[in-house]
């Protein structure tokens, strides 16, 4: 028993001299690179981006004609252009710059996961489109497709376009018809004052213009 212990101690000493920077738990442990650890891939475990806003169950998926066209074009581009290009990039090996090629492939894999989540999301929404043409709406009230201009208590003016969830871009004033601001405005007329209730507090808005185009 003592002889075995001495042999084991000698073997560990040799390993320390060969690789002094390794931890004791890794000493003399064979490395099989044919089965890389998950940590070898920079993108393993990174979250897939959400495929943008969804709809509550049973809610109609209203969309403007322009919005429907743009969403269908996005879906076509993802399926026919971006996805095949990324799949080819992910499958490519042996780049001249190993580190840079590995980073590019990790980025491509992340984007491919996002696209693979986005495609069925869009297919489901496109299949439930209910296209509403704003040009056919009456201009006496705020309805779906309206471009509404309001003034707040400080005299600041802003215009909102009420549209479908798949075409909403709040940063440029395109808000979905199920958003708090749209729900506050829908059904009102020019000259009405409405109260917008948000987590940060209440704000009074006056409707000064309603347009459909």
RANORLIN-V627057 format. One record per backbone hydrogen bond with DSSP energy under -1.0 kcal/mol. NH is the residue of the N-H (numbers start at 1). CO is the residue of the C=O. E is the energy in kcal/mol with one decimal. If there is no record, write none. Layout:
[[NH CO E] [NH CO E]]
//
This chain:
[[5 1 -1.9] [6 2 -2.1] [7 3 -2.3] [8 4 -2.3] [9 5 -2.1] [10 6 -2.2] [11 7 -2.3] [12 8 -2.0] [13 9 -1.8] [14 10 -2.0] [15 11 -2.0] [16 12 -2.0] [17 13 -1.7] [18 14 -1.9] [19 15 -2.6] [22 19 -1.5] [26 23 -2.0] [27 24 -1.0] [29 26 -1.9] [35 32 -1.6] [40 37 -1.7] [41 38 -1.5] [44 41 -1.3] [46 43 -1.7] [59 56 -2.0] [62 60 -1.2] [63 130 -1.6] [68 64 -2.7] [69 65 -2.0] [70 66 -2.3] [71 67 -2.4] [72 68 -2.3] [73 69 -2.0] [74 70 -2.1] [75 71 -2.4] [76 72 -2.3] [77 73 -2.5] [78 74 -2.5] [79 75 -2.2] [80 76 -2.9] [81 77 -2.0] [82 77 -2.2] [83 78 -2.4] [85 81 -1.9] [86 82 -2.5] [87 83 -2.5] [88 84 -2.0] [89 85 -1.9] [90 86 -2.8] [91 87 -1.7] [101 97 -2.9] [102 98 -2.2] [103 99 -2.0] [104 100 -2.3] [105 101 -2.2] [106 102 -2.1] [107 103 -2.2] [108 104 -2.4] [109 105 -2.5] [110 106 -2.0] [111 107 -2.4] [112 108 -2.4] [113 109 -2.1] [114 110 -1.9] [115 111 -2.4] [116 112 -2.6] [117 113 -1.3] [118 114 -2.4] [119 115 -2.7] [121 117 -1.1] [122 118 -2.7] [123 119 -2.6] [124 120 -2.1] [125 121 -2.0] [126 122 -3.4] [127 123 -1.8] [128 125 -1.1] [129 126 -1.4] [130 61 -2.3] [132 63 -2.6] [136 133 -1.8] [137 134 -2.0] [142 188 -2.4] [145 162 -1.8] [146 143 -2.0] [147 211 -3.1] [148 160 -3.3] [149 209 -2.3] [150 158 -3.0] [151 206 -1.9] [152 156 -2.3] [155 152 -1.9] [158 150 -2.4] [160 148 -3.2] [161 173 -3.0] [162 146 -2.6] [163 175 -2.7] [167 164 -1.1] [169 174 -1.7] [172 169 -2.0] [173 170 -1.7] [174 169 -1.9] [175 161 -2.4] [177 163 -2.0] [179 176 -2.0] [183 179 -2.6] [184 180 -1.7] [185 181 -1.6] [186 182 -2.8] [187 142 -2.8] [188 185 -1.9] [191 207 -3.2] [192 189 -1.9] [194 205 -3.0] [196 203 -3.3] [198 201 -2.3] [201 198 -2.0] [203 196 -1.9] [205 194 -2.9] [206 151 -2.5] [207 192 -2.6] [208 149 -2.7] [209 149 -1.3] [211 147 -1.9]]
//
